[in-house]
Amino acid sequence: MAIIITDECINCDACISECPNNAIYEPDQKWSYSEKTALSGMVTTLDGKQIDADNENEPLSDEFYFIVSDKCTECKGFHDEPQCASVCPVDCCVPDTNHVENEGDLLKKKAWLHGE
């Protein structure tokens, strides 16, 4: 399952540099699939949709840091635990029950994001 940042976030910036997938963004920041991944141009997502990986998408929050669930792999393949949660001083990086994925799916997503 992906990680979500709750509204208890104090916008401290501790999590953003820890994410190996660049899935964490500042409040009100546009995001793209291609940013710091191997994706570029038109790509097919793991669920079969065609997207432009370079397209800048609207921010998911204008108040708090946010995690793009399509880029979050819970750090599988990189670390033993989600790094955002391990460095968060207020414990607001928690499992996102709306985006439940098993370890195999998370590793496939990692491979997709990084061209493995």
N, C-alpha and C positions, 0 to 999 in steps of 0.2 A: 504494500500500500504506500502511496506517496505520503509525504509530510506536508503539513499545512502550518502556517504561522497564524496564531490566534490574535485577537485584538488586545491581548495583554502586551504585545510587542512594544518595546521602548525605543525602537529604531536605533539600536546601539551600533549596528554595522558588524557585529562579531561574526555572524553567520555567512555573510555574502562571499567572503574570500575562501571559506572552507568548502564550498560546493564544487565538486569535480565536474559537474555538468553545466555549470553556470545557469542553474534553474532558479536562483534567488535574485530578486530585483528590488530596487528601492521604490518607495511609494511614488506613484504617478509616473513611473518609468515605462516606456514602451519596451517590448521584448520581441526577440525572434528565436526561432529554432536554431538558426545558423550560428548565432553568437557563441564563440568558443567551443564549437562542435565541428564535426566533419561534414555536416549537412550544408548544402548550398543549392540554390535554384529550386526547380520543381522536384519534389521527392514524394514517395508514397509512404504514408505512416504505417505503423504496424497493424492498424485496423483497416488498411486499404484505402484511405482517403488521400487524394492528391492535394498537396499544399506547396506554397512557395516558402521555402525555409528562410529566405531573406526578408520576407515581409515583416514589417514592424507592426506588432499587434498591440492593441490597447492595453493599458495597465489593468491589473486585476484588483488593485487597491490604490486609493489616493491618500490613505492615511498611514498604512503600515507596510513594512516589507512583505513581499509575497513570494510564493513558490509556484512555478509553472508545473503542474502535475505531469504534463506530457514530457517534461525534461527530468523529473525527479526519479531517481533509481534507489532511493534510500542509501546511497553510497555503495550499493552492492557491486562487487568487483573491484572496488577501491579500498574500502575500509570495513571493519567489523560492525560498525554502527553508524547511523546518520550523524555526520559531523556537525550539522547545524544544531541538532538537539544537544550534542555533547558540549558545545561552547555557549549555548544560550544562557545568559545569567538569570532569566526570569522563567525558564522552562515553557516557552510558548511555541516551540517547534514540536508538534505532536502528530501522531498518525492521522491521516485524512481518511475517515471512514467512507467518504464518497468516492474514493479512488483506490479500491482494494486490488492488489496485484500480488501474485506469488513470486518467490525468488527467481524462478525460471523466466517469468515475464519481465521482471526487473533487469535481469542479465541480458535478455534480448533487446530491451530498450537501450541499455548501455552500449551494446554492440552497434545498434542502429545509429545512435547519436555520435559515436566515435569512429564509425566506418571500419569496424572489426569483422 
